[in-house]
Amino acid sequence: MRVKKQRRHRKIVRFYTACYGLRQPYKVLCDVNFVHHLVVNRITPADKALSNILGAPVMLFTTKCTISELKKQDLMHVPSHSQALEAAESLITARCDHERAMSADDCIMDIIGQNNPEHFFVATQHADLREKILKIPGVPAIYALRTALFLESPSAAQREFVKTSEEQRLHMTDLEYKMLTKGTNNMSTSHQEKDRSDEDGFGDQNLEVQAVAKKHTARKGLGVKDKVQFKRKKAKGPNPLSCKKKKTLKNPDLHSAQERKDGDATLRSRKKRNRSRKSKRPVEADG
């Protein structure tokens, strides 16, 4: 049962926030009888109990007229009324410009007005006041039964107001129609000027240049190239793992001297071979 109640309250709060623009922290305007009921049934702290219903932090308000009415009831020397007066004085007082004190119900109706500009939740125990409140668009009502608090579901008048307002948003107003006709006239004049430029011979060229420029910018933005570019295969070097490492020479001077000696020996051996070949040739006989 508690889960169903929370779900129903969450749905009601979502309706008022979406359709009438009520925002957190929610403002709750408390009536005389509601404050007295909270004190008698010991529903404390009141802000925590109301925040549990609405699912968000709340700010509790009252009016000067409500406090003056509680003061009149406190003259009866009833302890519950004095406690209710203390609780009401601890709340935030909403501004009401009444020189003479009015009844609490009339004061609340005057503050709410025709469209509830301050976005108040009204907490009251009067059934007649709740009926009046629910006829006004965008005013949720809260009441209490013993130790439980309840949120009234939106009335048929409030739902009908939401439907009519949505239909009005879908249709075009007179001001919007005038602006639309003015815009269409401006567009027609601009088209006529373009047609005249086309007759002069410069319009087509400008359009072609603009089309090409748009095409290039679109391709650049998308990363598309005009021509297909193939990657050329480049000659790669040998595998470094398959190559032998170069030998480092400890004494490069000795190695160079040894190479010179080997070079001289090869030259001498070649000279000896040439001499031996010449000596071995047969001597031609004279005559």
Backbone as CSV, one residue per row, in Angstrom:
resi,resn,N_x,N_y,N_z,CA_x,CA_y,CA_z,C_x,C_y,C_z
1,MET,0.843,-1.207,0.000,0.000,0.000,0.000,0.872,1.248,0.000
2,ARG,1.947,1.229,0.777,2.828,2.389,0.845,3.526,2.635,-0.481
3,VAL,3.888,1.549,-1.170,4.561,1.682,-2.469,3.618,2.301,-3.495
4,LYS,2.355,1.878,-3.501,1.367,2.441,-4.428,1.138,3.928,-4.156
5,LYS,1.114,4.288,-2.885,0.916,5.690,-2.505,2.088,6.547,-2.979
6,GLN,3.308,6.088,-2.766,4.484,6.832,-3.216,4.504,6.971,-4.726
7,ARG,4.140,5.886,-5.419,4.118,5.927,-6.882,3.082,6.930,-7.380
8,ARG,1.910,6.957,-6.734,0.852,7.893,-7.140,1.287,9.335,-6.896
9,HIS,1.889,9.588,-5.737,2.358,10.942,-5.432,3.452,11.378,-6.399
10,ARG,4.367,10.459,-6.754,5.440,10.788,-7.687,4.866,11.154,-9.055
11,LYS,3.842,10.449,-9.476,3.196,10.722,-10.771,2.517,12.094,-10.761
12,ILE,1.876,12.450,-9.647,1.192,13.746,-9.550,2.204,14.884,-9.577
13,VAL,3.290,14.728,-8.825,4.325,15.770,-8.786,4.958,15.949,-10.157
14,ARG,5.170,14.847,-10.876,5.743,14.921,-12.219,4.808,15.671,-13.168
15,PHE,3.498,15.483,-12.998,2.523,16.195,-13.839,2.622,17.707,-13.625
16,TYR,2.670,18.141,-12.367,2.725,19.575,-12.089,4.060,20.193,-12.495
17,THR,5.144,19.466,-12.309,6.450,20.016,-12.708,6.597,20.110,-14.217
18,ALA,6.059,19.133,-14.943,6.185,19.132,-16.402,5.234,20.121,-17.064
19,CYS,4.018,20.244,-16.539,2.989,21.050,-17.202,2.890,22.483,-16.673
20,TYR,3.256,22.702,-15.419,3.089,24.026,-14.820,4.396,24.641,-14.321
21,GLY,5.504,23.946,-14.453,6.803,24.533,-14.151,7.142,24.669,-12.678
22,LEU,6.605,23.797,-11.809,6.979,23.830,-10.397,8.380,23.248,-10.239
23,ARG,9.226,23.928,-9.461,10.631,23.536,-9.322,11.010,23.372,-7.847
24,GLN,12.070,22.599,-7.639,12.591,22.366,-6.288,13.419,23.567,-5.819
25,PRO,13.445,23.839,-4.529,12.636,23.251,-3.446,11.186,23.733,-3.535
26,TYR,10.251,22.819,-3.305,8.840,23.140,-3.452,8.365,24.020,-2.282
27,LYS,7.514,24.997,-2.610,6.957,25.910,-1.609,5.585,25.404,-1.187
28,VAL,5.395,25.246,0.116,4.130,24.741,0.666,3.527,25.837,1.539
29,LEU,2.337,26.291,1.163,1.620,27.329,1.920,0.636,26.632,2.859
30,CYS,0.844,26.795,4.165,0.081,26.039,5.169,-1.085,26.859,5.706
31,ASP,-2.214,26.172,5.892,-3.419,26.783,6.435,-3.422,26.646,7.961
32,VAL,-4.389,27.328,8.611,-4.499,27.285,10.075,-4.773,25.866,10.553
33,ASN,-5.791,25.250,9.982,-6.202,23.918,10.431,-5.127,22.872,10.137
34,PHE,-4.369,23.061,9.059,-3.316,22.102,8.732,-2.190,22.160,9.772
35,VAL,-1.797,23.378,10.172,-0.758,23.531,11.197,-1.235,22.931,12.520
36,HIS,-2.496,23.185,12.855,-3.058,22.636,14.099,-3.093,21.112,14.052
37,HIS,-3.443,20.544,12.911,-3.484,19.087,12.772,-2.094,18.480,12.934
38,LEU,-1.069,19.131,12.385,0.300,18.628,12.524,0.737,18.605,13.989
39,VAL,0.347,19.648,14.736,0.745,19.731,16.146,0.007,18.690,16.979
40,VAL,-1.297,18.524,16.733,-2.099,17.595,17.532,-1.658,16.156,17.297
41,ASN,-1.403,15.783,16.042,-1.029,14.399,15.714,0.477,14.162,15.761
42,ARG,1.219,15.202,16.173,2.668,15.092,16.371,3.395,14.621,15.099
43,ILE,3.022,15.229,13.993,3.712,14.952,12.718,4.883,15.927,12.637
44,THR,5.959,15.537,13.251,7.152,16.394,13.323,8.381,15.590,12.922
45,PRO,9.371,16.234,12.318,9.316,17.621,11.796,8.461,17.693,10.540
46,ALA,7.736,18.770,10.408,6.761,18.897,9.322,7.431,18.960,7.959
47,ASP,8.570,19.649,7.866,9.237,19.770,6.568,9.722,18.409,6.047
48,LYS,10.177,17.557,6.979,10.625,16.221,6.572,9.460,15.364,6.097
49,ALA,8.313,15.456,6.792,7.137,14.677,6.398,6.629,15.095,5.016
50,LEU,6.634,16.395,4.750,6.172,16.872,3.445,7.182,16.560,2.345
51,SER,8.456,16.613,2.661,9.464,16.268,1.649,9.407,14.792,1.278
52,ASN,9.007,13.930,2.229,8.843,12.508,1.909,7.698,12.285,0.927
53,ILE,6.662,13.094,1.016,5.535,12.964,0.084,5.919,13.451,-1.308
54,LEU,6.539,14.624,-1.370,6.851,15.241,-2.662,8.146,14.716,-3.266
55,GLY,8.953,14.014,-2.488,10.194,13.457,-3.004,11.254,14.491,-3.300
56,ALA,11.239,15.610,-2.562,12.202,16.696,-2.789,12.176,17.612,-1.568
57,PRO,13.202,18.438,-1.366,13.181,19.387,-0.247,12.076,20.424,-0.405
58,VAL,11.555,20.880,0.733,10.427,21.818,0.727,10.757,23.028,1.594
59,MET,9.995,24.089,1.380,10.044,25.306,2.193,8.611,25.605,2.641
60,LEU,8.400,25.728,3.961,7.066,25.921,4.527,6.795,27.413,4.712
61,PHE,5.606,27.833,4.242,5.200,29.243,4.307,3.865,29.359,5.030
62,THR,3.624,30.533,5.561,2.317,30.914,6.099,2.125,32.406,5.834
63,THR,0.988,32.950,6.267,0.691,34.358,6.018,0.423,35.086,7.339
64,LYS,0.437,36.414,7.274,0.150,37.221,8.455,-1.293,37.023,8.911
65,CYS,-2.175,36.883,7.938,-3.589,36.675,8.274,-3.790,35.343,8.991
66,THR,-3.038,34.328,8.591,-3.131,33.031,9.257,-2.650,33.120,10.700
67,ILE,-1.561,33.841,10.931,-1.026,33.991,12.290,-1.999,34.787,13.163
68,SER,-2.621,35.830,12.583,-3.592,36.617,13.362,-4.814,35.781,13.720
69,GLU,-5.222,34.893,12.828,-6.357,34.009,13.125,-5.988,33.020,14.235
70,LEU,-4.776,32.516,14.232,-4.333,31.622,15.308,-4.239,32.359,16.639
71,LYS,-3.872,33.619,16.585,-3.831,34.403,17.823,-5.227,34.561,18.424
72,LYS,-6.230,34.741,17.580,-7.608,34.822,18.073,-8.033,33.515,18.715
73,GLN,-7.647,32.381,18.114,-7.986,31.079,18.685,-7.204,30.825,19.978
74,ASP,-6.016,31.435,20.108,-5.202,31.228,21.304,-5.812,31.922,22.524
75,LEU,-6.740,32.872,22.279,-7.406,33.545,23.400,-8.279,32.594,24.201
76,MET,-8.601,31.422,23.596,-9.406,30.428,24.296,-8.566,29.637,25.305
77,HIS,-7.242,29.909,25.343,-6.319,29.273,26.279,-6.315,27.748,26.125
78,VAL,-6.334,27.321,24.860,-6.204,25.893,24.565,-4.736,25.631,24.285
79,PRO,-4.085,24.652,24.956,-2.643,24.447,24.756,-2.265,24.084,23.330
80,SER,-3.124,23.335,22.634,-2.799,22.948,21.256,-2.749,24.164,20.336
81,HIS,-3.639,25.150,20.594,-3.636,26.362,19.768,-2.377,27.184,20.004
82,SER,-1.909,27.252,21.243,-0.677,27.997,21.516,0.529,27.322,20.862
83,GLN,0.553,25.994,20.871,1.645,25.274,20.193,1.587,25.485,18.682
84,ALA,0.365,25.492,18.120,0.206,25.740,16.688,0.662,27.149,16.329
85,LEU,0.375,28.110,17.212,0.816,29.486,16.968,2.337,29.583,16.959
86,GLU,2.982,28.910,17.882,4.448,28.904,17.909,5.018,28.266,16.644
87,ALA,4.392,27.171,16.202,4.864,26.500,14.988,4.663,27.377,13.758
88,ALA,3.528,28.094,13.697,3.258,28.963,12.546,4.216,30.143,12.505
89,GLU,4.548,30.693,13.679,5.476,31.827,13.712,6.891,31.424,13.307
90,SER,7.228,30.156,13.442,8.559,29.684,13.029,8.672,29.496,11.510
91,LEU,7.529,29.501,10.801,7.549,29.319,9.348,7.863,30.643,8.648
92,ILE,8.138,30.539,7.352,8.392,31.736,6.536,7.055,32.391,6.217
93,THR,6.978,33.703,6.373,5.726,34.423,6.110,5.701,34.901,4.658
94,ALA,4.719,34.446,3.935,4.533,34.907,2.559,3.942,36.311,2.570
95,ARG,4.296,37.077,1.545,3.879,38.480,1.512,2.416,38.581,1.096
96,CYS,1.622,39.224,1.953,0.235,39.540,1.605,-0.016,41.002,1.998
97,ASP,-0.415,41.793,1.050,-0.575,43.239,1.261,-2.001,43.541,1.737
98,HIS,-2.351,42.993,2.894,-3.675,43.235,3.474,-3.511,44.127,4.706
99,GLU,-4.092,45.304,4.632,-4.006,46.220,5.779,-4.808,45.680,6.961
100,ARG,-5.994,45.185,6.668,-6.805,44.542,7.704,-6.685,43.027,7.564
101,ALA,-6.688,42.355,8.697,-6.542,40.897,8.695,-7.797,40.244,8.095
102,MET,-7.571,39.392,7.111,-8.655,38.644,6.474,-8.666,37.232,7.047
103,SER,-9.657,36.472,6.641,-9.665,35.056,7.021,-8.547,34.334,6.288
104,ALA,-8.058,33.245,6.858,-6.915,32.529,6.289,-7.244,31.994,4.900
105,ASP,-8.468,31.523,4.671,-8.839,30.966,3.365,-8.841,32.050,2.290
106,ASP,-9.426,33.218,2.620,-9.460,34.307,1.645,-8.056,34.834,1.342
107,CYS,-7.216,34.862,2.366,-5.846,35.333,2.165,-5.086,34.391,1.230
108,ILE,-5.268,33.088,1.413,-4.597,32.102,0.552,-5.089,32.222,-0.878
109,MET,-6.407,32.381,-1.062,-6.949,32.518,-2.409,-6.440,33.792,-3.087
110,ASP,-6.248,34.860,-2.304,-5.742,36.113,-2.868,-4.274,35.969,-3.293
111,ILE,-3.469,35.258,-2.515,-2.054,35.063,-2.855,-1.912,34.197,-4.104
112,ILE,-2.731,33.175,-4.214,-2.636,32.273,-5.373,-3.078,32.986,-6.638
113,GLY,-4.160,33.742,-6.553,-4.644,34.467,-7.728,-5.248,33.528,-8.768
114,GLN,-5.054,33.888,-10.032,-5.656,33.111,-11.112,-4.718,32.065,-11.712
115,ASN,-3.403,32.237,-11.511,-2.463,31.292,-12.145,-1.312,30.868,-11.232
116,ASN,-1.400,31.165,-9.931,-0.389,30.739,-8.957,1.017,31.169,-9.396
117,PRO,1.310,32.469,-9.395,2.609,32.928,-9.912,3.799,32.486,-9.072
118,GLU,3.602,32.258,-7.765,4.699,31.845,-6.883,4.880,30.333,-6.820
119,HIS,4.021,29.575,-7.522,4.125,28.106,-7.593,4.053,27.470,-6.199
120,PHE,2.955,27.727,-5.501,2.760,27.179,-4.158,2.011,25.852,-4.214
121,PHE,2.374,24.933,-3.317,1.523,23.814,-2.913,0.713,24.306,-1.724
122,VAL,-0.591,24.108,-1.719,-1.443,24.586,-0.637,-1.812,23.400,0.251
123,ALA,-1.492,23.511,1.543,-1.806,22.466,2.518,-2.938,22.961,3.410
124,THR,-4.097,22.305,3.319,-5.269,22.723,4.082,-6.133,21.512,4.410
125,GLN,-6.918,21.654,5.488,-7.842,20.607,5.906,-9.284,20.915,5.491
126,HIS,-9.536,22.091,4.899,-10.883,22.455,4.460,-11.166,21.832,3.095
127,ALA,-12.199,21.036,3.021,-12.556,20.388,1.755,-13.049,21.423,0.743
128,ASP,-13.807,22.444,1.210,-14.311,23.471,0.293,-13.156,24.273,-0.318
129,LEU,-12.152,24.584,0.508,-10.999,25.320,-0.004,-10.219,24.481,-1.023
130,ARG,-10.122,23.187,-0.780,-9.423,22.316,-1.746,-10.156,22.269,-3.075
131,GLU,-11.475,22.264,-3.039,-12.246,22.267,-4.290,-12.026,23.553,-5.070
132,LYS,-11.979,24.685,-4.373,-11.720,25.961,-5.050,-10.305,25.989,-5.650
133,ILE,-9.352,25.458,-4.894,-7.958,25.482,-5.344,-7.770,24.634,-6.588
134,LEU,-8.391,23.467,-6.610,-8.201,22.547,-7.735,-8.860,23.043,-9.021
135,LYS,-9.712,24.053,-8.942,-10.272,24.657,-10.156,-9.276,25.616,-10.813
136,ILE,-8.302,26.093,-10.027,-7.294,27.019,-10.551,-6.173,26.191,-11.185
137,PRO,-5.705,26.521,-12.388,-4.646,25.731,-13.015,-3.310,25.889,-12.298
138,GLY,-2.653,24.754,-12.067,-1.295,24.764,-11.519,-1.210,24.914,-10.026
139,VAL,-2.275,24.532,-9.270,-2.240,24.632,-7.804,-2.500,23.246,-7.216
140,PRO,-1.479,22.554,-6.720,-1.699,21.266,-6.061,-2.151,21.450,-4.615
141,ALA,-2.906,20.480,-4.098,-3.454,20.562,-2.743,-2.962,19.377,-1.921
142,ILE,-2.642,19.644,-0.652,-2.177,18.632,0.296,-3.119,18.643,1.490
143,TYR,-3.433,17.455,2.014,-4.256,17.337,3.220,-3.735,16.177,4.058
144,ALA,-4.249,16.077,5.286,-3.785,15.063,6.227,-4.962,14.258,6.771
145,LEU,-4.711,12.963,6.997,-5.663,12.071,7.664,-4.920,11.378,8.799
146,ARG,-5.240,11.798,10.030,-4.552,11.296,11.222,-3.049,11.551,11.100
147,THR,-2.248,10.504,10.991,-0.794,10.701,10.925,-0.249,10.572,9.504
148,ALA,-1.116,10.502,8.522,-0.683,10.343,7.125,-1.001,11.605,6.345
149,LEU,-0.121,11.939,5.397,-0.292,13.089,4.514,-0.562,12.597,3.099
150,PHE,-1.430,13.319,2.375,-1.827,12.917,1.028,-1.765,14.122,0.089
151,LEU,-1.539,13.809,-1.183,-1.498,14.821,-2.243,-2.662,14.572,-3.182
152,GLU,-3.486,15.606,-3.343,-4.668,15.473,-4.218,-4.238,15.292,-5.670
153,SER,-4.924,14.416,-6.381,-4.644,14.225,-7.803,-5.188,15.414,-8.589
154,PRO,-4.617,15.727,-9.743,-5.073,16.892,-10.523,-6.534,16.750,-10.946
155,SER,-7.228,17.864,-10.938,-8.649,17.865,-11.293,-8.816,17.833,-12.815
156,ALA,-10.056,17.626,-13.234,-10.362,17.591,-14.670,-10.136,18.964,-15.294
157,ALA,-10.399,20.033,-14.543,-10.195,21.383,-15.077,-8.713,21.650,-15.324
158,GLN,-7.867,21.207,-14.446,-6.430,21.401,-14.621,-5.895,20.604,-15.808
159,ARG,-6.359,19.386,-15.990,-5.920,18.571,-17.142,-6.422,19.167,-18.456
160,GLU,-7.661,19.684,-18.434,-8.205,20.301,-19.642,-7.435,21.568,-20.013
161,PHE,-7.011,22.317,-19.009,-6.214,23.515,-19.274,-4.887,23.152,-19.955
162,VAL,-4.275,22.059,-19.519,-3.014,21.612,-20.132,-3.235,21.231,-21.591
163,LYS,-4.327,20.540,-21.886,-4.614,20.135,-23.274,-4.833,21.339,-24.174
164,THR,-5.620,22.295,-23.688,-5.891,23.486,-24.501,-4.619,24.307,-24.743
165,SER,-3.778,24.402,-23.728,-2.522,25.152,-23.893,-1.601,24.461,-24.899
166,GLU,-1.581,23.134,-24.909,-0.762,22.405,-25.886,-1.290,22.616,-27.309
167,GLU,-2.621,22.627,-27.469,-3.207,22.872,-28.786,-2.890,24.286,-29.273
168,GLN,-2.900,25.241,-28.372,-2.559,26.613,-28.758,-1.102,26.727,-29.196
169,ARG,-0.235,25.969,-28.567,1.171,25.991,-28.976,1.345,25.405,-30.369
170,LEU,0.533,24.413,-30.716,0.657,23.787,-32.039,0.211,24.735,-33.152
171,HIS,-0.805,25.557,-32.884,-1.312,26.482,-33.902,-0.468,27.756,-33.940
172,MET,-0.552,28.438,-35.073,0.233,29.647,-35.295,-0.537,30.889,-34.844
173,THR,0.169,31.777,-34.144,-0.451,33.029,-33.710,-0.418,34.057,-34.849
174,ASP,-1.125,35.188,-34.642,-1.171,36.243,-35.664,0.197,36.866,-35.881
175,LEU,0.936,37.072,-34.786,2.276,37.660,-34.901,3.220,36.729,-35.673
176,GLU,3.154,35.424,-35.379,3.992,34.456,-36.101,3.623,34.392,-37.581
177,TYR,2.298,34.508,-37.878,1.865,34.495,-39.278,2.397,35.710,-40.038
178,LYS,2.375,36.882,-39.390,2.909,38.083,-40.033,4.410,37.959,-40.293
179,MET,5.129,37.407,-39.297,6.573,37.230,-39.466,6.878,36.249,-40.588
180,LEU,6.059,35.182,-40.702,6.270,34.192,-41.758,6.017,34.784,-43.132
181,THR,4.947,35.567,-43.286,4.646,36.196,-44.574,5.730,37.200,-44.964
182,LYS,6.227,37.929,-43.950,7.308,38.883,-44.213,8.561,38.168,-44.687
183,GLY,8.869,37.008,-44.062,10.043,36.241,-44.468,9.909,35.673,-45.871
184,THR,8.702,35.214,-46.236,8.488,34.679,-47.587,8.618,35.784,-48.637
185,ASN,8.139,36.989,-48.300,8.281,38.103,-49.244,9.753,38.452,-49.464
186,ASN,10.535,38.448,-48.400,11.972,38.720,-48.533,12.664,37.657,-49.379
187,MET,12.253,36.404,-49.192,12.841,35.321,-49.986,12.495,35.466,-51.468
188,SER,11.252,35.864,-51.757,10.852,36.029,-53.159,11.636,37.158,-53.828
189,THR,11.866,38.257,-53.101,12.649,39.357,-53.673,14.098,38.937,-53.928
190,SER,14.662,38.148,-53.022,16.043,37.679,-53.214,16.138,36.751,-54.420
191,HIS,15.107,35.910,-54.639,15.099,35.035,-55.817,15.006,35.845,-57.101
192,GLN,14.218,36.909,-57.069,14.109,37.755,-58.265,15.450,38.404,-58.591
193,GLU,16.166,38.860,-57.584,17.480,39.454,-57.818,18.456,38.430,-58.403
194,LYS,18.377,37.200,-57.942,19.242,36.147,-58.486,18.920,35.874,-59.949
195,ASP,17.622,35.870,-60.265,17.224,35.641,-61.664,17.753,36.753,-62.574
196,ARG,17.728,37.981,-62.087,18.263,39.086,-62.890,19.765,38.931,-63.106
197,SER,20.471,38.523,-62.108,21.915,38.303,-62.256,22.198,37.158,-63.225
198,ASP,21.325,36.141,-63.263,21.494,35.037,-64.214,21.320,35.529,-65.653
199,GLU,20.381,36.461,-65.846,20.178,36.997,-67.197,21.391,37.780,-67.669
200,ASP,22.060,38.458,-66.775,23.275,39.186,-67.155,24.428,38.269,-67.536
201,GLY,24.390,37.025,-67.148,25.437,36.076,-67.527,26.415,35.755,-66.428
202,PHE,26.305,36.469,-65.327,27.243,36.240,-64.239,26.676,35.305,-63.183
203,GLY,25.398,35.086,-63.237,24.789,34.272,-62.191,25.202,32.824,-62.255
204,ASP,25.256,32.278,-63.495,25.615,30.861,-63.637,27.039,30.610,-63.176
205,GLN,27.930,31.538,-63.545,29.325,31.359,-63.161,29.477,31.404,-61.637
206,ASN,28.791,32.336,-60.999,28.871,32.418,-59.540,28.321,31.170,-58.879
207,LEU,27.212,30.660,-59.444,26.624,29.452,-58.868,27.557,28.264,-59.013
208,GLU,28.203,28.151,-60.205,29.132,27.038,-60.411,30.314,27.117,-59.455
209,VAL,30.855,28.338,-59.287,31.989,28.511,-58.360,31.574,28.161,-56.938
210,GLN,30.383,28.606,-56.541,29.910,28.294,-55.197,29.689,26.801,-55.018
211,ALA,29.163,26.140,-56.049,28.919,24.694,-55.959,30.225,23.930,-55.827
212,VAL,31.236,24.322,-56.627,32.541,23.653,-56.544,33.185,23.879,-55.190
213,ALA,33.091,25.102,-54.696,33.680,25.406,-53.380,32.991,24.609,-52.277
214,LYS,31.644,24.508,-52.356,30.916,23.714,-51.369,31.296,22.251,-51.443
215,LYS,31.488,21.768,-52.684,31.861,20.359,-52.870,33.208,20.072,-52.239
216,HIS,34.168,20.985,-52.469,35.511,20.776,-51.911,35.494,20.850,-50.394
217,THR,34.757,21.820,-49.864,34.701,21.941,-48.402,34.028,20.730,-47.782
218,ALA,32.980,20.220,-48.437,32.304,19.028,-47.909,33.221,17.829,-47.925
219,ARG,33.982,17.682,-49.039,34.906,16.552,-49.114,36.007,16.651,-48.073
220,LYS,36.503,17.883,-47.865,37.543,18.055,-46.859,37.015,17.754,-45.463
221,GLY,35.785,18.196,-45.197,35.208,17.931,-43.886,34.980,16.455,-43.636
222,LEU,34.603,15.721,-44.705,34.388,14.289,-44.551,35.658,13.476,-44.674
223,GLY,36.750,14.101,-45.107,38.006,13.377,-45.284,38.055,12.558,-46.561
224,VAL,37.246,12.950,-47.590,37.202,12.221,-48.855,38.110,12.910,-49.860
225,LYS,38.888,12.133,-50.618,39.803,12.687,-51.618,39.183,12.573,-53.001
226,ASP,39.583,13.494,-53.894,39.017,13.502,-55.236,39.471,12.291,-56.048
227,LYS,40.773,11.927,-55.988,41.318,10.810,-56.750,41.823,9.738,-55.809
228,VAL,41.759,8.503,-56.312,42.250,7.389,-55.512,43.771,7.398,-55.555
229,GLN,44.383,7.396,-54.431,45.845,7.422,-54.343,46.336,6.092,-53.784
230,PHE,47.166,5.395,-54.646,47.733,4.126,-54.222,49.097,4.362,-53.610
231,LYS,49.429,3.599,-52.649,50.728,3.709,-52.005,51.784,2.987,-52.856
232,ARG,52.874,3.666,-53.125,53.972,3.064,-53.865,54.845,2.246,-52.931
233,LYS,55.251,1.070,-53.453,56.094,0.201,-52.650,57.535,0.674,-52.733
234,LYS,58.123,0.917,-51.611,59.503,1.375,-51.537,60.421,0.210,-51.185
235,ALA,61.681,0.316,-51.656,62.664,-0.737,-51.363,62.987,-0.715,-49.878
236,LYS,62.869,-1.879,-49.304,63.134,-1.999,-47.891,64.551,-2.499,-47.665
237,GLY,65.139,-2.187,-46.567,66.478,-2.638,-46.212,66.474,-4.090,-45.767
238,PRO,67.676,-4.669,-45.645,67.754,-6.081,-45.215,67.294,-6.243,-43.780
239,ASN,66.956,-7.483,-43.479,66.539,-7.800,-42.128,67.743,-7.660,-41.186
240,PRO,67.683,-6.818,-40.193,68.859,-6.630,-39.324,69.228,-7.883,-38.542
241,LEU,68.278,-8.789,-38.335,68.581,-10.002,-37.580,69.403,-10.998,-38.405
242,SER,69.220,-10.956,-39.755,69.949,-11.899,-40.621,71.350,-11.409,-40.990
243,CYS,71.678,-10.157,-40.721,72.995,-9.609,-41.072,73.988,-9.840,-39.932
244,LYS,75.224,-10.076,-40.334,76.284,-10.232,-39.341,76.726,-8.864,-38.844
245,LYS,77.152,-8.865,-37.637,77.641,-7.621,-37.060,79.056,-7.338,-37.551
246,LYS,79.355,-6.086,-37.730,80.687,-5.688,-38.167,81.685,-5.880,-37.032
247,LYS,82.880,-6.420,-37.432,83.920,-6.653,-36.429,84.653,-5.347,-36.143
248,THR,84.779,-5.077,-34.904,85.502,-3.860,-34.490,86.975,-4.185,-34.305
249,LEU,87.875,-3.356,-34.809,89.316,-3.553,-34.732,89.855,-2.919,-33.459
250,LYS,90.646,-3.720,-32.762,91.227,-3.209,-31.516,92.377,-2.236,-31.800
251,ASN,93.366,-2.637,-32.750,94.517,-1.788,-33.097,94.465,-1.479,-34.578
252,PRO,93.836,-0.406,-34.978,93.713,-0.103,-36.409,95.053,0.220,-37.063
253,ASP,96.053,0.754,-36.333,97.363,1.098,-36.909,98.134,-0.151,-37.309
254,LEU,98.115,-1.177,-36.462,98.789,-2.443,-36.792,98.164,-3.095,-37.999
255,HIS,96.851,-3.026,-38.076,96.149,-3.648,-39.194,96.512,-2.967,-40.509
256,SER,96.650,-1.640,-40.502,97.013,-0.919,-41.731,98.442,-1.243,-42.149
257,ALA,99.358,-1.379,-41.151,100.759,-1.734,-41.482,100.838,-3.119,-42.066
258,GLN,100.034,-4.032,-41.518,100.035,-5.406,-42.031,99.509,-5.448,-43.456
259,GLU,98.500,-4.659,-43.757,97.973,-4.607,-45.121,99.023,-4.093,-46.093
260,ARG,99.813,-3.106,-45.661,100.877,-2.586,-46.539,101.921,-3.663,-46.837
261,LYS,102.329,-4.411,-45.788,103.298,-5.502,-45.995,102.762,-6.551,-46.951
262,ASP,101.519,-6.908,-46.768,100.916,-7.906,-47.667,100.876,-7.381,-49.089
263,GLY,100.637,-6.102,-49.251,100.615,-5.520,-50.603,101.978,-5.554,-51.249
264,ASP,103.042,-5.241,-50.496,104.410,-5.284,-51.041,104.796,-6.709,-51.420
265,ALA,104.420,-7.677,-50.606,104.767,-9.086,-50.905,104.096,-9.549,-52.181
266,THR,102.860,-9.157,-52.407,102.160,-9.551,-53.628,102.809,-8.928,-54.852
267,LEU,103.256,-7.693,-54.723,103.946,-7.054,-55.864,105.253,-7.769,-56.187
268,ARG,106.023,-8.142,-55.181,107.285,-8.851,-55.423,107.060,-10.217,-56.081
269,SER,106.050,-10.905,-55.598,105.779,-12.238,-56.180,105.393,-12.105,-57.648
270,ARG,104.651,-11.101,-57.993,104.268,-10.895,-59.398,105.487,-10.609,-60.253
271,LYS,106.435,-9.800,-59.766,107.651,-9.477,-60.535,108.493,-10.734,-60.774
272,LYS,108.622,-11.578,-59.740,109.383,-12.825,-59.879,108.760,-13.726,-60.940
273,ARG,107.455,-13.813,-60.951,106.767,-14.651,-61.944,107.020,-14.141,-63.358
274,ASN,106.977,-12.881,-63.540,107.209,-12.313,-64.876,108.632,-12.591,-65.349
275,ARG,109.613,-12.478,-64.452,110.996,-12.740,-64.821,111.204,-14.207,-65.205
276,SER,110.623,-15.086,-64.439,110.780,-16.519,-64.742,110.177,-16.870,-66.081
277,ARG,109.070,-16.261,-66.424,108.415,-16.526,-67.706,109.299,-16.044,-68.859
278,LYS,109.897,-14.906,-68.682,110.776,-14.364,-69.756,112.010,-15.270,-69.952
279,SER,112.581,-15.773,-68.892,113.774,-16.640,-69.010,113.468,-17.959,-69.676
280,LYS,112.304,-18.496,-69.509,111.916,-19.775,-70.062,111.618,-19.711,-71.553
281,ARG,111.481,-18.581,-72.143,111.176,-18.500,-73.607,112.361,-18.981,-74.393
282,PRO,112.165,-19.758,-75.495,113.302,-20.255,-76.362,113.921,-19.113,-77.138
283,VAL,115.278,-19.196,-77.244,116.013,-18.140,-77.984,116.005,-18.504,-79.457
284,GLU,115.574,-17.555,-80.244,115.494,-17.809,-81.688,116.907,-17.794,-82.299
285,ALA,117.179,-18.768,-83.198,118.506,-18.897,-83.836,118.672,-17.853,-84.912
286,ASP,119.876,-17.437,-85.035,120.144,-16.402,-86.029,120.125,-17.026,-87.405
287,GLY,119.670,-16.260,-88.345,119.698,-16.647,-89.754,118.750,-17.754,-89.932
